[in-house]
Amino acid sequence: MKHTLIKFATLINDNCRSEADVLIVNGRLEKIAADITPLAGWEIINAEGLWLIPGMIDDQVHFREPGLTHKATIATESRAAVAGGITSYMEMPNVMPPTTTRQALQNKFQRASQHSAANYSFWFGATNDNASELRALQADEACGIKVFMGSSTGNMLVDNEQVLENIFSHAPCIVATHCEDTPLIRHNEALWREKYGDDIPAAEHARIRPVAACYQSSALAVSLAKKYGTRLHVLHITTAAELSLFEAAPTIAALRKKRITAEACIHHLYFNQNDYAWLGHKLKANPSVKSHYHQQALWQAVKEGVIDVIATDHAPHLIEEKSRLYFEAPSGLPLVQHALPALFDLCQCGIFSPEQIVAKTSHAVAERFEIKDRGYIREGYWADLVLINPQAELKVQREQLLYKCGWSPFEGKPLQGTVVMTFVNGHIVWREGAIIPSPAGMPLEFNRG
């Protein structure tokens, strides 16, 4: 039996801090106590001065496998994820072929079992014509059903009203939506092309995909969910207007009662429209990064519990792709390797507390998706843990990136708070700046009836 003892850690867990030792036995948390005496043969880790937190569960990533592996793979991006403190992820269906059949879903699980450094689950994609596959889907077979109510990457837009009604009325598990109004966006693209031609300035992306496009689509999703009692999770909220659609859940107990929840992503919390000036199309994402006013509204919504979950929407593209003119530059940016450092950097700025970050990236995700034995530091749970040095500064440098795409929007930025060590199922997979090669990840299990 493998024993690992973490000594003198400051635990940030369940909205409080405590000093404790943590004993891991065969991948699970065996004991949490003030002073555990080690025995011969145990691995001892001195965590004095460090925070010990449950690993981030990222409910929205694009790892590009299969079919788009020139941009990323499960192997490369899961290793970048654990370097950023992410111990579990849920990967999106817009790959090639898209994950819109149960066989394609099973194939992804098989790939991950061989290559993933982090725990994993996969979204099942809804389309206008895969109703029979959706009907056969079991509640615990996928992390949820993804509906693109606004076109993004790939060809998975669901714009048939009857199909949407059927999805919301019969979904066996949580439905997650990408909400943007495609006709309005297409109209704006035509107007902006008339003004600028193909070389549209990067900052105009926030105007081409404006507040109205997000609000109209999100309002439709929420109305359908209320009509049918659907468990709905609206992804990457970007506007103050949309926040009025959601109720606040200031505690985890309140979150458990919600059927409709909202997510914000790191790039919308960290950057705003002013950052297009130096990042250009590297900051191009769908939905768009908007003004400081909307950024501030998102910050407040996180603190009040209107935003329930923080994710990355990690979506890597090659730098040469992002260097093209507006219409040819794809949307999305790589984020997982600096997920927790970026969020703890916002804590250092006084925007969030570490307890809020842990709740939104671990506890709330586990609760919302009914994930079994993860998301907390609790005896009996899997040892998905991250040691953070809150005093250390991380300067993001390109040569240290683990992404296959090879770039980051944080390059050159100093982030206050580094990931010292990451445990996945009790295995150390990241230690003081180095990956410890191990396909340590396991499929997520769900407590779903």
VEXPAPA-793633 format. One record per residue (C-alpha): x, z, y; residue number from 1; residue in one letter. Coordinates in steps of 0.001 Angstrom, whole numbers, plus 524288, in hexadecimal, padded with zeros to 5 digits. Layout:
BEGIN
+-------+-------+-------+------+------+
:  east :    up : north : resi : resn :
+-------+-------+-------+------+------+
:     X :     Z :     Y :  NUM :    A :
...
+-------+-------+-------+------+------+
//
This chain:
BEGIN
+-------+-------+-------+------+------+
:  east :    up : north : resi : resn :
+-------+-------+-------+------+------+
: 80000 : 80000 : 80000 :    1 :    M :
: 8057C : 7FBFB : 80D43 :    2 :    K :
: 80543 : 806B0 : 8179D :    3 :    H :
: 807D9 : 80445 : 82607 :    4 :    T :
: 80766 : 80F9E : 82F95 :    5 :    L :
: 80623 : 80D4A : 83E37 :    6 :    I :
: 80AC9 : 8198A : 8454F :    7 :    K :
: 8080D : 81EA4 : 8530D :    8 :    F :
: 7FEFE : 8138D : 8573F :    9 :    A :
: 7F53F : 81407 : 86277 :   10 :    T :
: 7E8BB : 80EE3 : 85C6D :   11 :    L :
: 7DF46 : 8077A : 86528 :   12 :    I :
: 7D2F6 : 806D8 : 85D0B :   13 :    N :
: 7C465 : 809D9 : 85E46 :   14 :    D :
: 7C5A8 : 80AE4 : 86D19 :   15 :    N :
: 7CF77 : 8160E : 86CDC :   16 :    C :
: 7DDF8 : 818CE : 86B9A :   17 :    R :
: 7E45F : 82217 : 8621A :   18 :    S :
: 7F1D0 : 82509 : 85CDC :   19 :    E :
: 7F25F : 82364 : 84E0F :   20 :    A :
: 7F9CA : 81EB1 : 8423A :   21 :    D :
: 7F3DA : 813D4 : 83A14 :   22 :    V :
: 7F65F : 811F6 : 82B90 :   23 :    L :
: 7F43C : 8048C : 8257A :   24 :    I :
: 7F31E : 803A2 : 816AD :   25 :    V :
: 7F17B : 7F67A : 80FF7 :   26 :    N :
: 7ECC6 : 7EFD8 : 81C53 :   27 :    G :
: 7E28F : 7F9D6 : 82065 :   28 :    R :
: 7E276 : 80569 : 82996 :   29 :    L :
: 7E3F2 : 810FB : 82085 :   30 :    E :
: 7E550 : 81C2B : 82A37 :   31 :    K :
: 7E50D : 81E81 : 838DD :   32 :    I :
: 7EA03 : 82BF9 : 83CAA :   33 :    A :
: 7F22E : 83355 : 84691 :   34 :    A :
: 7FE31 : 8355B : 83E2B :   35 :    D :
: 7FFC6 : 82E81 : 83119 :   36 :    I :
: 80BE4 : 83227 : 82961 :   37 :    T :
: 81270 : 82637 : 82371 :   38 :    P :
: 816A0 : 82598 : 8154A :   39 :    L :
: 82227 : 81EA4 : 80F26 :   40 :    A :
: 820A6 : 80FF1 : 80E82 :   41 :    G :
: 8173D : 80EB2 : 819DF :   42 :    W :
: 81A10 : 8053E : 824F9 :   43 :    E :
: 81A6B : 80CF4 : 831BA :   44 :    I :
: 8179D : 806AF : 83EE7 :   45 :    I :
: 81A54 : 80E6C : 84B37 :   46 :    N :
: 80FAC : 80B08 : 85505 :   47 :    A :
: 81307 : 814FF : 85F68 :   48 :    E :
: 80F3E : 80FCB : 86CC7 :   49 :    G :
: 8074D : 804A7 : 866D8 :   50 :    L :
: 7F8B6 : 80217 : 8662C :   51 :    W :
: 7F2BE : 7FFAF : 858C3 :   52 :    L :
: 7E657 : 7F796 : 85965 :   53 :    I :
: 7DDD9 : 7F011 : 84FCB :   54 :    P :
: 7E1B7 : 7E1CE : 84F65 :   55 :    G :
: 7DA35 : 7D809 : 85781 :   56 :    M :
: 7CF89 : 7D082 : 8505C :   57 :    I :
: 7CED5 : 7C362 : 8573C :   58 :    D :
: 7C169 : 7BD65 : 85545 :   59 :    D :
: 7C4FC : 7B004 : 85AC3 :   60 :    Q :
: 7D125 : 7A815 : 85782 :   61 :    V :
: 7D425 : 799D8 : 854B1 :   62 :    H :
: 7DF56 : 798B5 : 84AFB :   63 :    F :
: 7DD51 : 789ED : 84948 :   64 :    R :
: 7DE21 : 7895E : 83A74 :   65 :    E :
: 7DA68 : 78062 : 833FF :   66 :    P :
: 7DC13 : 77379 : 83AD9 :   67 :    G :
: 7E291 : 77765 : 847AB :   68 :    L :
: 7EEDE : 77D9C : 84252 :   69 :    T :
: 7F7BE : 77691 : 84BFA :   70 :    H :
: 7F295 : 780A6 : 855B9 :   71 :    K :
: 7F230 : 78CE6 : 84D40 :   72 :    A :
: 7F093 : 7922B : 83F7B :   73 :    T :
: 7EB30 : 79E94 : 83991 :   74 :    I :
: 7F921 : 7A294 : 83646 :   75 :    A :
: 7FEE0 : 7A0A2 : 843E4 :   76 :    T :
: 7F399 : 7A5FE : 84BCF :   77 :    E :
: 7F0E5 : 7B1D7 : 8432F :   78 :    S :
: 7FF1C : 7B5D1 : 844E3 :   79 :    R :
: 7FDE6 : 7B443 : 85387 :   80 :    A :
: 7F16D : 7BC53 : 852B9 :   81 :    A :
: 7F7AB : 7C80A : 84C1D :   82 :    V :
: 8029D : 7C788 : 85637 :   83 :    A :
: 7F7DB : 7C948 : 86059 :   84 :    G :
: 7F188 : 7D4B1 : 85946 :   85 :    G :
: 7E6A6 : 7CCFF : 852A5 :   86 :    I :
: 7E4AD : 7D16C : 84497 :   87 :    T :
: 7D826 : 7C9D3 : 84196 :   88 :    S :
: 7D25F : 7BD3C : 846BD :   89 :    Y :
: 7C656 : 7B4A3 : 8459C :   90 :    M :
: 7C983 : 7A639 : 84638 :   91 :    E :
: 7C0E2 : 79B9C : 84BD9 :   92 :    M :
: 7BAEF : 78FE9 : 844B1 :   93 :    P :
: 7BEDE : 78471 : 84D71 :   94 :    N :
: 7C9ED : 77F69 : 844E8 :   95 :    V :
: 7CAEB : 772D3 : 83CDE :   96 :    M :
: 7C2B8 : 7725A : 834D9 :   97 :    P :
: 7BA42 : 77C3D : 83C0B :   98 :    P :
: 7B62E : 788A7 : 83501 :   99 :    T :
: 7A813 : 78477 : 833A7 :  100 :    T :
: 7A6C9 : 78511 : 824DF :  101 :    T :
: 7A867 : 790A4 : 81BD1 :  102 :    R :
: 7B312 : 7893E : 81489 :  103 :    Q :
: 7BAD5 : 7876C : 82115 :  104 :    A :
: 7B90C : 795E7 : 823C7 :  105 :    L :
: 7BE42 : 79992 : 81656 :  106 :    Q :
: 7C9DB : 7906E : 81842 :  107 :    N :
: 7CDB3 : 797B7 : 824A3 :  108 :    K :
: 7CD46 : 7A4CC : 81DCD :  109 :    F :
: 7D608 : 79F36 : 81343 :  110 :    Q :
: 7DFEB : 79A5E : 81D54 :  111 :    R :
: 7E012 : 7A77F : 8242F :  112 :    A :
: 7E223 : 7AEFA : 81784 :  113 :    S :
: 7EF19 : 7A7E3 : 815FA :  114 :    Q :
: 7F421 : 7A7D7 : 823F4 :  115 :    H :
: 7EDD7 : 7B1F0 : 82CE9 :  116 :    S :
: 7F59C : 7BD68 : 8322D :  117 :    A :
: 7E911 : 7C390 : 8376C :  118 :    A :
: 7DBAC : 7C631 : 831A8 :  119 :    N :
: 7D20C : 7BB23 : 83336 :  120 :    Y :
: 7C460 : 7B5F7 : 83309 :  121 :    S :
: 7BEA5 : 7A902 : 8374B :  122 :    F :
: 7B31B : 7A44C : 83F3A :  123 :    W :
: 7A980 : 79AD8 : 83921 :  124 :    F :
: 7A645 : 78FCC : 8427A :  125 :    G :
: 79863 : 78B85 : 8454E :  126 :    A :
: 7957F : 77D44 : 84832 :  127 :    T :
: 78971 : 7751D : 84AC1 :  128 :    N :
: 788F4 : 77120 : 83C6E :  129 :    D :
: 78E2C : 77BB7 : 83344 :  130 :    N :
: 781BE : 783B2 : 83194 :  131 :    A :
: 782AE : 783D1 : 822B3 :  132 :    S :
: 7905A : 7899E : 82329 :  133 :    E :
: 78BE9 : 793ED : 82CDF :  134 :    L :
: 78087 : 797C4 : 82437 :  135 :    R :
: 789C1 : 799E8 : 818BC :  136 :    A :
: 79343 : 7A254 : 8208A :  137 :    L :
: 793A0 : 7B0A4 : 81C86 :  138 :    Q :
: 79440 : 7BB90 : 826A0 :  139 :    A :
: 7A1F5 : 7C008 : 822BE :  140 :    D :
: 7A78C : 7B2A5 : 81FA7 :  141 :    E :
: 7AC7B : 7B04D : 82D7E :  142 :    A :
: 7AEA8 : 7B8CF : 8395D :  143 :    C :
: 7A367 : 7B1A6 : 83FCA :  144 :    G :
: 79D61 : 7A4B5 : 843DD :  145 :    I :
: 7A37A : 79DA6 : 84F75 :  146 :    K :
: 79ABE : 79543 : 85804 :  147 :    V :
: 7A0BC : 78C7E : 86263 :  148 :    F :
: 795BB : 78C0A : 86C5D :  149 :    M :
: 79F59 : 7855F : 87558 :  150 :    G :
: 7A8EF : 77B53 : 87052 :  151 :    S :
: 7B6F8 : 77FE6 : 86FE0 :  152 :    S :
: 7C167 : 77AC5 : 866B2 :  153 :    T :
: 7BC8B : 77340 : 85AFF :  154 :    G :
: 7AF61 : 76CCF : 858DF :  155 :    N :
: 7A6CB : 7788E : 855CD :  156 :    M :
: 79D3B : 77911 : 86125 :  157 :    L :
: 78FE3 : 77E07 : 85CD1 :  158 :    V :
: 78651 : 7784F : 866A3 :  159 :    D :
: 77A3B : 77633 : 85E38 :  160 :    N :
: 77011 : 78025 : 862BD :  161 :    E :
: 7698A : 7814A : 85572 :  162 :    Q :
: 776A1 : 78349 : 84EB9 :  163 :    V :
: 779C9 : 78E43 : 85834 :  164 :    L :
: 76CA6 : 79491 : 85583 :  165 :    E :
: 76F18 : 793C8 : 846D9 :  166 :    N :
: 77CC1 : 79994 : 847F4 :  167 :    I :
: 77845 : 7A50A : 8503A :  168 :    F :
: 76C54 : 7A7AE : 847CD :  169 :    S :
: 772F1 : 7A6FC : 83A6F :  170 :    H :
: 78127 : 7AAF6 : 83C6B :  171 :    A :
: 78577 : 7B419 : 83159 :  172 :    P :
: 78FDF : 7BA9C : 839DA :  173 :    C :
: 79482 : 7BB87 : 847D6 :  174 :    I :
: 793E2 : 7AF34 : 8502C :  175 :    V :
: 79E92 : 7ACD1 : 85A39 :  176 :    A :
: 79CE8 : 7A2C3 : 864EA :  177 :    T :
: 7A583 : 79ACA : 86DEC :  178 :    H :
: 79C79 : 7996B : 87994 :  179 :    C :
: 79E20 : 78E85 : 88385 :  180 :    E :
: 79419 : 7848B : 887F1 :  181 :    D :
: 799AA : 7776F : 883C8 :  182 :    T :
: 790F0 : 76E54 : 88C16 :  183 :    P :
: 794CB : 77599 : 8988B :  184 :    L :
: 7A333 : 774F6 : 894F4 :  185 :    I :
: 7A27B : 76667 : 891E5 :  186 :    R :
: 79BC5 : 76412 : 89F00 :  187 :    H :
: 7A67E : 76B8B : 8A613 :  188 :    N :
: 7B13E : 76459 : 89EDF :  189 :    E :
: 7ABBC : 75775 : 8A3B4 :  190 :    A :
: 7AB1A : 75C67 : 8B1B2 :  191 :    L :
: 7B8E9 : 761B0 : 8B17C :  192 :    W :
: 7BE11 : 7551C : 8AB41 :  193 :    R :
: 7B844 : 74D7E : 8B694 :  194 :    E :
: 7BF7D : 75655 : 8C01C :  195 :    K :
: 7CCA6 : 757E8 : 8B976 :  196 :    Y :
: 7CD73 : 74D92 : 8AEDB :  197 :    G :
: 7D3E6 : 75280 : 8A26B :  198 :    D :
: 7DD92 : 75B6B : 8A96B :  199 :    D :
: 7D466 : 766C1 : 8AC6C :  200 :    I :
: 7DB7E : 77304 : 8B14E :  201 :    P :
: 7DBB2 : 77DDA : 8A739 :  202 :    A :
: 7D465 : 787AB : 8AFC3 :  203 :    A :
: 7C8A4 : 77E7C : 8B044 :  204 :    E :
: 7C5FD : 781D3 : 8A209 :  205 :    H :
: 7BF2B : 78E34 : 8A6B9 :  206 :    A :
: 7B60A : 785E6 : 8AF0A :  207 :    R :
: 7B380 : 77B8C : 8A4CB :  208 :    I :
: 7AFAE : 78655 : 89B40 :  209 :    R :
: 7A8FF : 78F51 : 8A50E :  210 :    P :
: 7A12F : 79BE9 : 8A49C :  211 :    V :
: 79451 : 794AD : 8A2F4 :  212 :    A :
: 798EC : 78DB5 : 8969C :  213 :    A :
: 79C65 : 79AB7 : 8904B :  214 :    C :
: 79066 : 7A224 : 894BD :  215 :    Y :
: 78670 : 797DC : 8908E :  216 :    Q :
: 78BE4 : 79710 : 882D2 :  217 :    S :
: 78DF0 : 7A5B8 : 88115 :  218 :    S :
: 78024 : 7A85E : 885EA :  219 :    A :
: 77AD3 : 79EEF : 87BC0 :  220 :    L :
: 78281 : 7A59B : 870D8 :  221 :    A :
: 77DDD : 7B30E : 874F4 :  222 :    V :
: 76FAF : 7AE85 : 875ED :  223 :    S :
: 77038 : 7A8C6 : 86831 :  224 :    L :
: 7764E : 7B533 : 862E1 :  225 :    A :
: 76BBA : 7BD87 : 86907 :  226 :    K :
: 76133 : 7B478 : 863E4 :  227 :    K :
: 765F4 : 7B546 : 855D3 :  228 :    Y :
: 76CE4 : 7C276 : 85584 :  229 :    G :
: 779D7 : 7BBB0 : 852C5 :  230 :    T :
: 78685 : 7C351 : 852AB :  231 :    R :
: 78D52 : 7BB9B : 85D6B :  232 :    L :
: 79B38 : 7BC6C : 86288 :  233 :    H :
: 79DD8 : 7B422 : 86EA2 :  234 :    V :
: 7AC1B : 7B04E : 86F4E :  235 :    L :
: 7B56B : 7AFA4 : 87AFA :  236 :    H :
: 7ACAD : 7B3B1 : 8863C :  237 :    I :
: 7B2BF : 7AF31 : 89318 :  238 :    T :
: 7A8D3 : 7B161 : 89DF6 :  239 :    T :
: 7A288 : 7BC92 : 8A54A :  240 :    A :
: 7956A : 7B5BD : 8A3E7 :  241 :    A :
: 795A4 : 7B61A : 89507 :  242 :    E :
: 797FE : 7C4BA : 894D2 :  243 :    L :
: 789F2 : 7C6F0 : 89934 :  244 :    S :
: 78581 : 7C1D1 : 88BEC :  245 :    L :
: 78B71 : 7CD44 : 88472 :  246 :    F :
: 788CC : 7DBCF : 88381 :  247 :    E :
: 79376 : 7E5E5 : 88518 :  248 :    A :
: 7984E : 7ED95 : 87961 :  249 :    A :
: 7A1BB : 7F79C : 87F09 :  250 :    P :
: 7A43E : 7FDEF : 871C1 :  251 :    T :
: 7A658 : 7F94B : 863D8 :  252 :    I :
: 799BD : 80031 : 86002 :  253 :    A :
: 7926D : 7F7F6 : 86A08 :  254 :    A :
: 79935 : 7EB9A : 86562 :  255 :    L :
: 7941C : 7EDA2 : 85795 :  256 :    R :
: 7862F : 7EC3C : 85CB9 :  257 :    K :
: 7888F : 7DF4A : 863A2 :  258 :    K :
: 78462 : 7D278 : 85D78 :  259 :    R :
: 789E4 : 7CA19 : 86879 :  260 :    I :
: 7981A : 7CC10 : 86C66 :  261 :    T :
: 7A212 : 7C586 : 87521 :  262 :    A :
: 7B08A : 7C283 : 8744B :  263 :    E :
: 7BAF8 : 7C051 : 87EA0 :  264 :    A :
: 7C810 : 7B9EC : 87C27 :  265 :    C :
: 7D595 : 7BDCE : 88082 :  266 :    I :
: 7D83F : 7B1CF : 888D7 :  267 :    H :
: 7CBB4 : 7B3E2 : 890A2 :  268 :    H :
: 7CF5B : 7C221 : 892BE :  269 :    L :
: 7DDB1 : 7BFBB : 89604 :  270 :    Y :
: 7DD50 : 7B30D : 89DD9 :  271 :    F :
: 7D485 : 7AD88 : 8A872 :  272 :    N :
: 7D2B9 : 7A0BD : 8AFB0 :  273 :    Q :
: 7DEC7 : 7A30A : 8B822 :  274 :    N :
: 7E763 : 7A209 : 8AC03 :  275 :    D :
: 7E485 : 79386 : 8AA33 :  276 :    Y :
: 7EE3E : 79174 : 8B54E :  277 :    A :
: 7F9C9 : 794E3 : 8AC97 :  278 :    W :
: 7F43B : 79317 : 89EE7 :  279 :    L :
: 7ED16 : 78642 : 8A116 :  280 :    G :
: 7E643 : 78111 : 8950D :  281 :    H :
: 7ECC7 : 78BA5 : 88CE3 :  282 :    K :
: 7E1BD : 7943C : 891F3 :  283 :    L :
: 7D748 : 78A42 : 88EB9 :  284 :    K :
: 7CDA3 : 790AA : 8856E :  285 :    A :
: 7BF3C : 78FA8 : 88218 :  286 :    N :
: 7B85E : 796EC : 88815 :  287 :    P :
: 7C106 : 795E3 : 893F4 :  288 :    S :
: 7C8F9 : 7A0A8 : 89A53 :  289 :    V :
: 7C192 : 7A380 : 8A6E3 :  290 :    K :
: 7C397 : 7AA9B : 8B3BF :  291 :    S :
: 7C894 : 7B860 : 8B621 :  292 :    H :
: 7BA85 : 7BC6A : 8B910 :  293 :    Y :
: 7B668 : 7B930 : 8AB2B :  294 :    H :
: 7C2D6 : 7BF20 : 8A5AA :  295 :    Q :
: 7BFB1 : 7CBEF : 8AC7A :  296 :    Q :
: 7B1C4 : 7CB7C : 8A760 :  297 :    A :
: 7B70E : 7CA19 : 89989 :  298 :    L :
: 7C00B : 7D5C2 : 89B90 :  299 :    W :
: 7B48F : 7DE1D : 89FC9 :  300 :    Q :
: 7AC3A : 7D945 : 89476 :  301 :    A :
: 7B6B6 : 7DD40 : 88ABF :  302 :    V :
: 7B72E : 7EAE4 : 890A9 :  303 :    K :
: 7A85E : 7EC62 : 890C7 :  304 :    E :
: 7A63C : 7E743 : 88301 :  305 :    G :
: 79F18 : 7DAD9 : 886EA :  306 :    V :
: 7AA7A : 7D397 : 880B5 :  307 :    I :
: 7AB77 : 7D8F7 : 872F0 :  308 :    D :
: 7B75F : 7D20D : 86D3D :  309 :    V :
: 7C435 : 7CC78 : 8722C :  310 :    I :
: 7CA18 : 7C0EC : 86ABB :  311 :    A :
: 7D43F : 7B658 : 86D03 :  312 :    T :
: 7CDE0 : 7A924 : 86A03 :  313 :    D :
: 7DBCF : 7A554 : 86652 :  314 :    H :
: 7DB99 : 79669 : 866A3 :  315 :    A :
: 7E92A : 79034 : 86645 :  316 :    P :
: 7EC67 : 78257 : 86A4B :  317 :    H :
: 7F9A6 : 77BB9 : 86B89 :  318 :    L :
: 7FFF3 : 77C5A : 878EE :  319 :    I :
: 8003A : 76D8C : 879C3 :  320 :    E :
: 7F174 : 76D75 : 877B7 :  321 :    E :
: 7EF50 : 77775 : 8827A :  322 :    K :
: 7F812 : 76F62 : 88B92 :  323 :    S :
: 7EEBD : 763D1 : 88BAD :  324 :    R :
: 7E512 : 76070 : 89671 :  325 :    L :
: 7D889 : 7684B : 8974A :  326 :    Y :
: 7CFA3 : 76111 : 88DE9 :  327 :    F :
: 7DA51 : 75FB2 : 88399 :  328 :    E :
: 7DF84 : 76D97 : 8847E :  329 :    A :
: 7D89F : 775BD : 879F6 :  330 :    P :
: 7D27E : 782DE : 87CE7 :  331 :    S :
: 7D7ED : 78F6A : 87723 :  332 :    G :
: 7E44D : 7979A : 877A9 :  333 :    L :
: 7EC71 : 79FF7 : 86E5B :  334 :    P :
: 7EA5C : 7AE8A : 87023 :  335 :    L :
: 7EB75 : 7B6A4 : 863AF :  336 :    V :
: 7F9E8 : 7BA2F : 86480 :  337 :    Q :
: 7F7E9 : 7C193 : 87142 :  338 :    H :
: 7EA06 : 7C63F : 86F4E :  339 :    A :
: 7EC0B : 7D4E8 : 86FE9 :  340 :    L :
: 7F7C1 : 7D475 : 8793E :  341 :    P :
: 7EF79 : 7CCCC : 88304 :  342 :    A :
: 7E427 : 7D652 : 881CA :  343 :    L :
: 7ECCD : 7E250 : 88304 :  344 :    F :
: 7F31C : 7DBD8 : 88EC6 :  345 :    D :
: 7E58F : 7DBE9 : 894FC :  346 :    L :
: 7E4F5 : 7EA66 : 891B7 :  347 :    C :
: 7F1A7 : 7EC7D : 89924 :  348 :    Q :
: 7EB2A : 7E5D8 : 8A4C0 :  349 :    C :
: 7E02B : 7EFDE : 8A40E :  350 :    G :
: 7D5BB : 7E621 : 89FF5 :  351 :    I :
: 7D2D2 : 7EBBD : 89266 :  352 :    F :
: 7D673 : 7F7CE : 88AB6 :  353 :    S :
: 7DD7F : 7F6E6 : 87D9E :  354 :    P :
: 7D19F : 7FD44 : 87751 :  355 :    E :
: 7C8F0 : 7F25B : 87C7C :  356 :    Q :
: 7D21D : 7E7F6 : 87734 :  357 :    I :
: 7D261 : 7EE31 : 869AF :  358 :    V :
: 7C387 : 7EF44 : 86996 :  359 :    A :
: 7C162 : 7E10D : 86D82 :  360 :    K :
: 7CBC0 : 7DB0E : 864A1 :  361 :    T :
: 7CA07 : 7E375 : 85865 :  362 :    S :
: 7BEA1 : 7ED03 : 85799 :  363 :    H :
: 7B44D : 7E437 : 85D96 :  364 :    A :
: 7B836 : 7D84C : 855A4 :  365 :    V :
: 7B7AB : 7DFE5 : 848E9 :  366 :    A :
: 7AA50 : 7E556 : 84C88 :  367 :    E :
: 7A48B : 7D88E : 85155 :  368 :    R :
: 7A8B2 : 7D0C8 : 84571 :  369 :    F :
: 7A689 : 7DC05 : 83BD4 :  370 :    E :
: 7B473 : 7DB2E : 836DD :  371 :    I :
: 7B771 : 7E43E : 82B94 :  372 :    K :
: 7C22D : 7EEA3 : 82CF2 :  373 :    D :
: 7C8FD : 7E90D : 838E5 :  374 :    R :
: 7C929 : 7EA9C : 84799 :  375 :    G :
: 7CC25 : 7F933 : 8483E :  376 :    Y :
: 7D6DE : 802BC : 844AA :  377 :    I :
: 7CF4B : 80A3A : 83A50 :  378 :    R :
: 7D2D0 : 80FE2 : 82D29 :  379 :    E :
: 7CF0D : 8064D : 82283 :  380 :    G :
: 7CFA0 : 7FA6D : 82B60 :  381 :    Y :
: 7D975 : 7EF6B : 829CE :  382 :    W :
: 7E606 : 7F1E8 : 8313F :  383 :    A :
: 7E4D1 : 7E72D : 83B80 :  384 :    D :
: 7ECC5 : 7ED98 : 84626 :  385 :    L :
: 7F4E3 : 7EA68 : 85217 :  386 :    V :
: 7FF75 : 7F284 : 85893 :  387 :    L :
: 80033 : 7F002 : 8673C :  388 :    I :
: 80AFA : 7F3E7 : 87097 :  389 :    N :
: 8036C : 7F55D : 87D5C :  390 :    P :
: 80FD9 : 7F6FF : 8855E :  391 :    Q :
: 81715 : 7EAF0 : 880A8 :  392 :    A :
: 81630 : 7DE44 : 88821 :  393 :    E :
: 81523 : 7D16F : 880DF :  394 :    L :
: 819B5 : 7C51C : 887CE :  395 :    K :
: 813A2 : 7B971 : 8810F :  396 :    V :
: 81DE5 : 7AF2C : 87DDB :  397 :    Q :
: 81BB7 : 7A216 : 8774B :  398 :    R :
: 82687 : 7A3DA : 86D3A :  399 :    E :
: 81F9B : 7AFEC : 867F2 :  400 :    Q :
: 81287 : 7A94B : 865BA :  401 :    L :
: 80D62 : 7A815 : 857E0 :  402 :    L :
: 802D9 : 79E02 : 85AF2 :  403 :    Y :
: 8047A : 79094 : 85531 :  404 :    K :
: 800C3 : 78AD7 : 86271 :  405 :    C :
: 80C7C : 791DF : 86866 :  406 :    G :
: 8073D : 79646 : 875AB :  407 :    W :
: 7FF99 : 7A164 : 87BE2 :  408 :    S :
: 7F84C : 7A337 : 888C3 :  409 :    P :
: 7FF6D : 7B040 : 88A14 :  410 :    F :
: 80D1D : 7AA41 : 88A3C :  411 :    E :
: 815A6 : 7B107 : 89438 :  412 :    G :
: 80BD3 : 7BBE9 : 89649 :  413 :    K :
: 80FA8 : 7CA20 : 89405 :  414 :    P :
: 8051F : 7D11B : 88C15 :  415 :    L :
: 8051A : 7DFEC : 88C12 :  416 :    Q :
: 80329 : 7E489 : 87E14 :  417 :    G :
: 80983 : 7DF18 : 871E0 :  418 :    T :
: 80587 : 7DE61 : 863A5 :  419 :    V :
: 81022 : 7E5DF : 85C63 :  420 :    V :
: 80A6C : 7E502 : 84EC7 :  421 :    M :
: 7FE6F : 7DF34 : 84820 :  422 :    T :
: 7F8FA : 7E36C : 83AF7 :  423 :    F :
: 7EF8D : 7DAF9 : 8332D :  424 :    V :
: 7E9BD : 7E1EE : 82766 :  425 :    N :
: 7F511 : 7EB77 : 82834 :  426 :    G :
: 7FF7A : 7E0C2 : 82834 :  427 :    H :
: 80894 : 7E005 : 833E0 :  428 :    I :
: 807A8 : 7D1D7 : 8382F :  429 :    V :
: 80D9F : 7D30A : 845DD :  430 :    W :
: 8189B : 7DC47 : 8494B :  431 :    R :
: 81FFC : 7DD0E : 85633 :  432 :    E :
: 81F77 : 7CEB7 : 85979 :  433 :    G :
: 82051 : 7C8CF : 84BF1 :  434 :    A :
: 816A7 : 7C3C8 : 841F7 :  435 :    I :
: 817DE : 7C99C : 83463 :  436 :    I :
: 8134F : 7BE2C : 82BFE :  437 :    P :
: 807C7 : 7C1F3 : 82390 :  438 :    S :
: 7FA82 : 7BBB0 : 82102 :  439 :    P :
: 7F4D8 : 7C957 : 82292 :  440 :    A :
: 7E764 : 7C549 : 8273C :  441 :    G :
: 7DAD9 : 7C757 : 81FA2 :  442 :    M :
: 7CD2D : 7C1C7 : 8218F :  443 :    P :
: 7C49F : 7CA85 : 829E6 :  444 :    L :
: 7B96A : 7D120 : 822DB :  445 :    E :
: 7AC6A : 7D422 : 8294C :  446 :    F :
: 7A264 : 7DF09 : 827E9 :  447 :    N :
: 796C9 : 7D5DB : 8286D :  448 :    R :
: 78A1C : 7D709 : 82119 :  449 :    G :
+-------+-------+-------+------+------+
//
